[in-house]
Amino acid sequence: MIHPSVSESLDHAAPDAGDIRRVREPFALVADGQSQARAGDERIVATVASSRPSLGWKIAPELGPRGADAFEVEVRDSSGLPFWGSGIIASDATEVTIARELAAHSLYEWRVRVTDDGGQWSPWAAAALETGPLAYSDWQARWLSVPHRALVSTPFHLTRPIVRARLYVTAQGLVRARVNADTINSDRMDPTRTDFVRALFRSYDVTASLASGENVLELVTGLGEWARTGEAPRVLAELVVWHDDGTTTRIAPGANSAVTESEVTIDEPFYLERHDSRALSAAATPLPAPVVLDAAATPASPATPPTNVASDPTPPLRTVQTFTPTQIGRTAGSRVFDVGVNIAGRSRLVLGRNVPAGTVVSVLHGEHIGPDGHIDTTNLTMPYDHGRERQLTQYVTGGVAGEAHEPWFAYYGFRYLEVRGLAEDADVSVTAYSMHTALQASGTLRTDSPTIDRLLAVAARTLLNNVHGVPEDCPTREQAAWTGDTASVAEYELAAFDSARFLDKWIADLETSQQADGQLPAISPDLHATRMPSDPVWGSALHRMLRGHLLHYGDLRLVRRALPALRRWADFQLGCADGDGIISRSPISYGHDWLALEQTPPPIHHTGAVIDCLLALADLEEATGDADAAAHRRASADELRASARRAFFDPATGTFGNGSQGSYAIAIEAGILTGHEALNAGERLVRLVRQRGNRVSSGFATTRSVVRALTMLGASQLVYDILQQPEEPGIGAMLSSGPGTFWECWWIDPSNTGTGSLNHVGLGGPFAAWAWEALAGLRPTAPGYTRFRVAPQFIDDVSRLELRTETVRGEVAAGYTRSGSRARVEITVPPGSECTLAFVGRADEILQPGTHVIDVEMAASPASPPSSSARPSRASVAPTAADVVGSRTLLAESRVVAGRGDPHIETLETLRCMPVPHEQADHAVLKIVGTAHGLSDEAPTVTVTPHAAVPLAGVTFVYALIDQCIEGPERTATPVLLLHLSDGTTLRGSSTGWPAGWNRVAVDTRHLGRNVEVTALEVGLEYGDEPADNALAVYPSENGIRTGFHLGEVGFSTSARTW
């Protein structure tokens, strides 16, 4: 940051001669959210992304409670001449947008001053401002398609003195850049991942790397995520040199650049990166020349590069911590090392004596040690791997003592390293280092509870392990930007980290990934040819992050940019409503409730997610000044709540949905139930958690709702008790015995198969958000922290808490110390903000800027033990169905024969569905698989004939449970149930066939006469006319369609149907 050495005195509000007050100048100056200040060895130059950037600053608390009364901003060009000025603006705003367009490849300086509440001006505070290319037309370079792993060399000659030099570089694929002997971005992965319709470039200061005379720019390309497109990597790079006479030299790799092999001989993302050191000394092998590509403004596919090329706003990916692993095992040809905790990053070998040239050294990275003492990567594999190892690097050595090896492009998620191929007497030094997008902690939250402090440490490590340009599901098997994980952790990420620029970029990815009909693909960005279908809970990431971004950072420009996408997404979701007005026709539900111990029917959490989306959209419409649109969206949310109450709630019994924890939580959180009905649902939720031994049974779709519902009930003591429960399955087990990160499942699969990632933030993130938002009680309630709320919920074991967080308004602090039932609360409110302090049983208090100390009388909620009948089972013994009051055993009391499609029927003792485990039946299930008949349209069914006809007097519905985790057709398949009645008629019911869980298909029978009986039932599937877009259920067969299902239960109920 640049500060003038002499404060300027202006005529406006000049102080009296006797006034010796000094108003502190603004600080933390940023342009487009980025500081232009650089550390001494930092090469990255923060060029602005727009020709009219936003300039921001913070003001000191000393200015008074109202903050600044006025501000003035000036911008000067590199010659020191005035370029633009705001004039004196009477406002407490801390941001302004330049109203004149900046020039590309230019340097500016800007400065700002403010007045205090007495009209006294501060000194000016100044900062640099730099632009790179602002449009594709500002590039002399053009996109080049180059051979994979190739080294592209562009020599150039410089004679005039050098003032400064910048390398602008991006790629579709990955690129490693070197100028002369200096590797420019060795600890980064450029460029940041995004959609194929745009590209993001980095700007590097390479002044010190250049010399008078001959120079060379070298680029090596890798695949990374780009491998999914099937296209060759491509690069766009330009080096610009400014000379002391005002001229410039521009170097752009092109069709005449030399292309040779690099030391990277294999680059297969996720599997293997192989280097051959001998290539460095061997004669370079020429490769085909680069191909100059035409670019398009809106590419229709990855085959065409984009002209939308902008400066990358994302914080760079950095090496953030280095570890020295401990050797824990050694056998002939193998050495196993332990990093100590799960990290995401790379390993580095330094080879010493007795490693002859040509030795192939392999390094395997993993999260598990198997029974044989070697790394076991089974939990990282995918079905299409066919047993192939993942996360492997190999080095063919050059035989030089001291040679060092590390990946250039790959990164891994791991705790353990296994080095193979070295002789017994070979010397090797191993280091590991974590790498992630450089999100900075925005504050700290500390307590006197080791459990809470460990929760927050594990949450931070897990989240950071999963940010590499995009928010990921895991750093191991997929490294994909699954939106569901981010939707689950939104509140924690915004509370704990400065995510403004990271999320600005990622929200833009969601915008460009959006489909024409408004769908948000479940992976965004995604370079697959076919995008993953949308799930309302997964897609909640957009509205949660956009609303949260506004509350934390106050950026209305981002809101206005992204609102059209959110409106289309909301409208698409409303179009998935059925005749009952609930959201039951969404394209997919991922795992019902991904990896839940107890299923919650998808229409329930889909409907809850859409209610949340509509309310967030209403808030954002209101923030941008459209009160009518806001009212319309809130009315739609109210209609959806009413429909959900009618469809899912039985007032007579108090049952909501299937009676799962997730069902009751959504009823409370989404406001579907209110008043005494919500309190009753809350009591049931608390009881269900206690009955499971202080465990939640929810998955990725509903754990956030469970934690938030408990918070709304004031049941933070129960949330804490859940954390304290140390045995699997559960969050407490992750804290007490985990590798320092959250797991994907509530348990570690003993057979180490399936979805066993140990580096997933989705299930644990909501608990970390609870620590910030409920235990500390801090939430922003108006854009940019202009208003916030502190409402701490006291619990046993926490008698001291201290939270400090840096906001766009300045530092907010909230903390307390407790002794018995008394607490002393201390709150710091920054200038231009106000705080609402809230406690149960006490009137809310509005706090103005400054520090406040308040003594309160507040008893903690008493801890209560889990139910004595609690079962710590890994899964429910049967799918939850709280509305079944009648028979669940009709299948066992019937004869089952093949129906349409002539299927084969097999009895299974149980159903172990992997790699997506879900609820298991407590009895035998039937596996029904159709016979292959070419392209037969006969979907399989079975006929279930009871030993005696079933009277329907008093019966409200008949149902069947169908699971479709089995080979499926390449068309949609709908579960159906037909009831053949004693009066000769047939009733039909159908439902959506969600993958990875039990689907209930039901037929209402309340309207039938008292003497009608069921004589037979037909259960199975029907093919639709549309192709299946459900990637989890599509397994094409070369020999025609062999599809099937599991039949787990047939029964009837005399109670009202609630799902």
Order of alpha helices (4+ residues) and beta strands (2+ residues): beta-beta-beta-beta-beta-beta-beta-beta-beta-beta-beta-beta-beta-beta-beta-beta-beta-beta-beta-beta-beta-beta-beta-beta-beta-beta-beta-beta-beta-beta-beta-beta-beta-alpha-alpha-beta-alpha-alpha-alpha-alpha-alpha-beta-beta-alpha-alpha-alpha-alpha-alpha-alpha-beta-beta-beta-beta-beta-beta-beta-beta-beta-beta-beta-beta-beta-beta-beta-beta-beta-beta-beta-beta
